[in-house]
Amino acid sequence: MDRPPRQLKLSPATRAAQALRHIDETTGSIVPVIDLSTTYARDDQGDPRQSYIYARSGGPTVKMAEAVLADLDGGAASMVFASGMAAVVTMLETLNTGDHVVAPSVMYHGVINWLLRLKDKRGIEVTLFDQADETALQKAIRPNTVLVWIETPINPNWDIIDIAAAAKAAHAVGAKLVVDCTVSPPCTTNTLELGADFVFYSATKYLGGHSDITAGVLTCAVADDLWIELVEIRTLTGNVIAAFEAWLLIRGIRTLYIRYDKASSSAMKIAQHLETHPKIAKVMYPGLPSHPGHAVAKKQMTGGFSGMLSILTHTRETAHDIARFVQVFINATSLGGVESLIEHRIKVEGPNSIVPDTLIRLSIGIEDVNDLIADLDQALERAK
Ligand SMILES: Cc1ncc(COP(=O)(O)O)c(C=O)c1O
């Protein structure tokens, strides 16, 4: 007699590649279908046949993307939004007048701008701490702190924040910790396991991975009352991702592990190559032992240090020249796609930016790393 098969425990990379072993029950299709319906027929009793009612609360394709993400994050539930900022605004919409929020002084500018808007318009108290000072987060927390929002690694210096330490500090006063892990997705960081209450991603970046969707994700450790409020806000505001974008997101996630691995190993080679170049003053990459956050990054980014690095040149002119002389890199903003991007950051952030005007930001894709190194070499050679 055949023995029953032993249940294999599949690794997250396998579960991602197979979109949770998706096989359609009726057709045998191994690719999920795109369900474009905006409404769902009810049964004879007038009850929903399954859990689907109306597309604003998410149809089957959206729910499938959410199931994949909740699984990879090891969370109780995930929600996918029309953009990263839609997810951010939804989370911050739960704040009440007098609530105190702690966040780093340098992080994705859209989040800071929205926090400052709430400070002016709704009387939310906001403390921005110096993310380069290990003790600053702890000192910024007050008895009325309800939310600690961090990002790691932080654009554009790739400063690292210790997620476990931040969780401990937030929980000491009963605050929730949200971590923007856009640059350290689940293939490298188990954010909820490290103690965060929520993990957030701009899925426009590594999760989508092909520069062809805007999307945002929130995953919760526990689906408590706050989660129910977040679901309600997304449903009422219609911040949900559309079905086709949700499908592209599922497809992107299937290759996340190999894309991130390739981008990380190429970024490391490029960082090491550039570190000794005479026209470069500094290379900022958490994978380099010279980076101040390297030890913590090593601890919490176990699947690679990302494809994101920045370089400082000696003059603004050199930085400007490198960005315009490249032939393989594309001079454009954003990150986490299969194609490598370069940007002279000051041109993107504008004259009020605190980022040095000698900073070049690179998002390494999955091209042949030798082509990328040769491209930077020729641009550096031509640059003043
Ligand atoms: C770290 C980080 N968080 C949030 C966002 C906002 O996401 P989205 O552009 O998808 O709205 C971005 C976008 O660049 C980002 O880089």
The ligand as a Gaussian input file, in Angstrom:
#p B3LYP/6-31G(d) Opt

LIG

0 1
 C       10.657000      54.307000       0.341000
 C        9.401000      54.732000      -0.348000
 N        8.256000      54.764000       0.333000
 C        7.104000      55.150000      -0.261000
 C        7.061000      55.549000      -1.580000
 C        5.757000      55.989000      -2.199000
 O        5.272000      54.983000      -3.050000
 P        4.480000      55.215000      -4.410000
 O        5.362000      56.018000      -5.330000
 O        4.204000      53.834000      -4.893000
 O        3.233000      55.955000      -4.062000
 C        8.241000      55.538000      -2.326000
 C        8.249000      55.989000      -3.734000
 O        9.287000      56.328000      -4.285000
 C        9.439000      55.110000      -1.704000
 O       10.611000      55.076000      -2.359000

